[in-house]
Amino acid sequence: YEVGKGDIDIVLGGQKNIRREYTHPTGIKQAGMYMRLNTLNYGFRYNAPKFANIETSIGINGMLQNNKNKDATDFPIPDYNLYDGGIYLYGKWKKDRWSVSGGIRYDLRHVHWNDFYVCTNPITGFEQLSNADDPNADLQFEAFKKTYHGVSGSIGATFQAHKNISLKANIGRAYRAPNITEIGSNGLDPGAHIIYLGNRTFAPEFSLQEDFGIRLKFDNLSGEISIFNNNIQNFIFMSALADNHENPILDAQGNRTYQYQQSKAQLNGGEFWLAVHPKALKGFRWNNSSSLVYGFNRKKDLKGKETAGEYLPLIPPLIFNSSLSQRFEPKSHWLTTMIPKFEMEYSAAQNKYLAVGGTETATPAYTLFNIGFTAEITYADNEYIQLLFQANNLLNQVYQSHLSRLKYFEYYEHSPSRRYGIYNMGRNFVVKVIVPF
């Protein structure tokens, strides 16, 4: 809505998420998990008129949530209410070869739930919802109420050093309140086959990040390289629980137990991309990108322990992607564009992992090859459809992504293939039709 030379932007959104997971072979109509989550998102922003090369915005946004467990047998998180909101001020100044932007924000989150009881159904033997009046009821989630708050902000600048070269730098302080899983979990997630244990004493995460980048844009090539360093207070992560012999603790069905932890941490790394598009080869493009992240637990007693606690879990390895494509524009009334494409995806070995309690294991390197073809077909005046064909993992490479939770999903002791866990997808084909309207 326009207000003078400024404007007001309003966004409202509602979601209802009903999640059922059926996990009982002997009770196929009985859901293992059944939850209903209602979410309302809101946002109000005022964009002020430009003044002295300065653009400013002020606003508030957040969400309201209500979660309710239904007729199920597993209850990994309680029924809860969450109220989330933040107010912010953002500004941008641009003149000549300089562009400077920054902002500050204050966030508030309130979470609460009441006592949550379960009991065993004497007929089925499954757990079910109960109440405090039932003498056989167990208190699975004790009542909880807490408010989190924090201030975040950043400032950054871009300098056009040359018409084809720009430099950018930024420093920022971030804030994140713990989510429901991290503070409230106390049970089996049947979809993951993992028992999660939260910690209601967690404090919010705060981080300080610095990053720097260089961007190039020439007629025959474009590229960018950036590096970052991020120091985090109260970093939240998962670690598997183990017995005195460092064997993972399993329940009767072989489900692992993971406990959320909190510690000082450091993340650093960088990424780059380079695109070669020679003017002399119209339609040809060679894209390359790579990223690398290191994650360390900065507790003093873990320094030098490496896989015994110094490395953080769920850190991706070095990744490199490269693709070749050629755009053709046939002189045809119906076939206007053809783009064949060849891709290579390389993931290096990840040997920097959290081995404590069997939380993670090393992941070997792998390389995947894909091909694709895109065609644009005109069937009437200014009317067209796009046809896409993709063949992935052409060589049918057997591999596991280090970040896949399915890597630890199966529990048999002796594998006839000498492989453990569920692997990623083998050779597969995708056909897609896009019809604009």
JOVENCOR-V309802 format. One record per backbone hydrogen bond with DSSP energy under -0.5 kcal/mol. CO is the residue of the C=O (numbers start at 1). NH is the residue of the N-H. If there is no record, write none. Layout:
co-><CO	CO>
nh-><NH	NH>
//
This chain:
co-><1	3	6	7	9	11	13	15	16	17	17	18	19	21	21	21	23	24	27	29	32	32	33	34	35	36	36	37	38	39	40	41	42	43	44	45	45	46	46	47	51	53	54	55	56	57	58	59	60	61	62	63	64	65	66	67	68	70	76	80	81	82	83	84	85	86	87	88	89	90	91	92	93	95	97	98	99	100	101	102	103	104	105	106	107	108	109	110	111	112	113	115	116	116	117	118	119	120	121	126	128	130	131	133	134	138	138	141	144	146	148	150	152	153	154	155	156	157	158	159	159	162	164	165	166	167	168	169	170	171	172	173	174	176	179	180	181	182	185	187	188	189	189	189	193	194	194	195	196	197	199	205	206	207	208	209	210	211	212	213	214	215	216	220	221	222	223	224	225	226	227	228	229	230	230	231	232	233	235	237	239	241	243	247	248	249	251	255	256	257	258	259	261	263	264	265	266	267	268	269	270	271	272	273	274	275	275	276	278	280	281	283	285	285	286	287	288	289	290	291	292	294	295	296	296	299	300	302	305	306	306	306	307	307	310	314	316	318	319	320	321	322	323	324	325	326	326	328	330	334	334	337	338	339	340	341	342	343	344	345	346	347	349	350	351	353	354	355	356	356	363	366	368	369	370	371	372	373	374	375	375	376	376	377	380	383	383	384	385	386	387	388	389	390	390	391	392	393	397	399	401	404	405	406	406	413	414	415	428	430	432	433	434	434>
nh-><8	6	3	47	45	43	41	39	18	19	37	20	35	23	32	33	25	27	30	31	73	74	21	70	19	38	68	17	66	15	64	13	62	11	60	9	47	48	58	7	54	94	51	92	48	90	46	88	44	86	42	84	40	82	38	80	36	72	186	67	112	65	110	63	108	61	106	59	104	57	102	55	100	98	160	95	158	93	156	91	154	89	152	87	150	85	148	83	146	81	144	117	140	141	130	138	128	122	125	121	119	117	134	135	137	118	140	116	113	111	109	107	105	173	103	171	101	169	99	161	167	165	217	162	215	159	213	157	211	155	209	153	207	205	183	184	185	199	198	196	190	192	193	194	256	189	196	258	187	260	202	176	233	174	231	172	229	170	227	168	225	166	223	277	218	275	216	273	214	271	212	269	210	232	267	208	265	206	263	261	259	249	246	243	250	257	254	251	195	241	197	239	237	235	298	232	296	230	294	228	292	226	290	224	288	222	277	286	281	282	284	327	287	325	276	323	274	321	272	319	270	268	312	266	298	302	303	305	308	309	310	311	355	356	297	316	293	348	291	346	289	344	287	342	285	328	340	338	332	336	378	376	328	374	326	372	324	370	322	368	320	366	351	363	353	355	360	358	240	359	350	347	345	394	343	391	341	389	339	377	387	336	337	385	383	379	380	436	377	434	375	432	373	392	430	371	428	396	399	424	404	407	408	409	422	415	416	418	392	390	388	435	386	436>
//
